[in-house]
Amino acid sequence: MSGRGFNPRACEGYFAGICFVSSLRSYGSLFSRFYAQWWNNGGVESSLGRTWNGHTALISGHNGVIDTIVGWDPNSSWDAFKGSVGGRHNSMRPIAGRWRDDTGMNADPTAQYYGLQVTQNEHNEFRNFLRRELLGTQGFGNAYNDPNCGELSFQYAFAPGKWMERLSSLEGNNNGQLQIISNCSDAAFHVLASFLYDWRKGNLVTELASFMNNGDEKNKNMSQGRLMQWSSQMGP
């Protein structure tokens, strides 16, 4: 079904959505989870980072097979590690981000999904956007390159809500440049939401946004575990 409880492997037709994997819960599962991602062409550094921290990425696919996985990641895994060492994820200062190929993360046994079945044209539109406008870039697509939007910069932080609130309290910040700070879950939601509105599926945006913005600090900063647990439940 659409929204929560969505299972791409059981979808007969085209689909789009989000894939979540959990942060590490036990050292005993570290190797098996890392190996599953790496074996499915996930890359050593990416697979280790996703297994350790958890991750969210956008997906598209057809007849139960995911054909594209693209996620918002720190541009430098080392900078992200240094900034969050000792469990200080919420204190990590914003750093440069980039959309990367996250192939392999769906092989992680903790993977959960949020998504919906779409038409072939909608699938092609979404997949092409992920591959051509996001992958390898440090922005959120060509729409943000419009001169009318002004000068924008995009950064990665584990707790974007905290840092965006600080920025909003500063006047004349960064010489008039607008900063957008997101983590992987927050970035994926905003990209998917723009397509859901175009597809007249605003009810799914409302469903997910209501969970994110219910006043709970952990939800505002997109706690991976809480989001995964919620998304795996059957929707109303």
PESULGI-V272334 format. One record per backbone hydrogen bond with DSSP energy under -0.5 kcal/mol. CO is the residue of the C=O (numbers start at 0). NH is the residue of the N-H. Records with the same first field share a line. If there is no record, write none. Layout:
BEGIN
CO: NH / NH
END
This chain:
BEGIN
2: 5 / 114
3: 234
6: 9
7: 10
9: 11
10: 12 / 63
12: 62
13: 117
14: 60
15: 115
16: 58
17: 113
18: 56
19: 111
20: 54
25: 28
26: 29 / 30
28: 32
29: 33
30: 34
31: 35
32: 36
33: 37
34: 38
35: 39
36: 41
37: 40
42: 46
43: 47
44: 48
45: 49
46: 50
47: 51
48: 52
49: 53
51: 23
54: 20
56: 18
57: 69
58: 16
59: 66 / 67
60: 14
61: 64
63: 65
64: 61
67: 59
68: 101
69: 57
70: 72 / 99
72: 97
74: 76
75: 79
76: 80
77: 81
78: 82
79: 83
80: 83 / 84
83: 86 / 87
86: 88
87: 90 / 91
88: 91
94: 155
95: 74 / 75
97: 72
98: 135
99: 70 / 101
101: 104
103: 106
104: 107
107: 110
111: 19
113: 17
114: 2
115: 15
117: 13
118: 122
119: 123
120: 124
121: 125
122: 126
123: 127
124: 128
125: 129
126: 130
127: 131 / 132
128: 132 / 133
129: 134
133: 136
136: 98
140: 143
141: 144
142: 145
145: 148
146: 149
149: 151
150: 177
152: 179
153: 96
154: 181
155: 94
156: 159
158: 162
159: 163
160: 164
161: 165
162: 166
163: 167
164: 168
165: 168
166: 169
169: 172
171: 174
172: 175
173: 176
176: 178
177: 152
178: 180
179: 154
181: 156
182: 186
183: 187
184: 188
185: 189
186: 190
187: 191
188: 192
189: 193
190: 194
191: 195
192: 196
193: 197
194: 198
195: 200
196: 199
200: 203 / 204
201: 205
202: 206
203: 207
204: 208
205: 209
206: 210
207: 211
208: 212
210: 213
215: 219
216: 220
217: 222
218: 221
222: 226
223: 227
224: 228
225: 229
226: 230
227: 231
229: 232
230: 4
END
